[in-house]
């Protein structure tokens, strides 16, 4: 019943843009922090960005700051990651994460969507 589905990945040239979506079902996203992570081949999963559940406070990895923008639309139960000025180093599988810790810890992950940046 609980599910997160990422979409919007694909193949783009350097300098191009993509918008990733994270659609939640089986639970209400309002009270969750939304995070985006990525994992390149042979590397560990790393945090990209997150947005909190109340005031829209955001954080970004230094490698993407100024190029990526995280957002959410609670009415659509969906999170987003707008990615601009893409670089080959951004190539990875991107995962959505939804987390809260009240009244218990809830930590959900999607299956990932592939982003490939190549000339």
Secondary structure, DSSP 8 states (H G I E B T S, - for coil): --EEEEE--EEE-TT--EEEEEEEESS-GGG-EEEEEEE-TTS--EEEEEE-SSS--EEE-TTTTTTEEEEEEGGGTEEEEEE-S--GGG-EEEEEEEEE-SSS-EEEE---EEEEE--
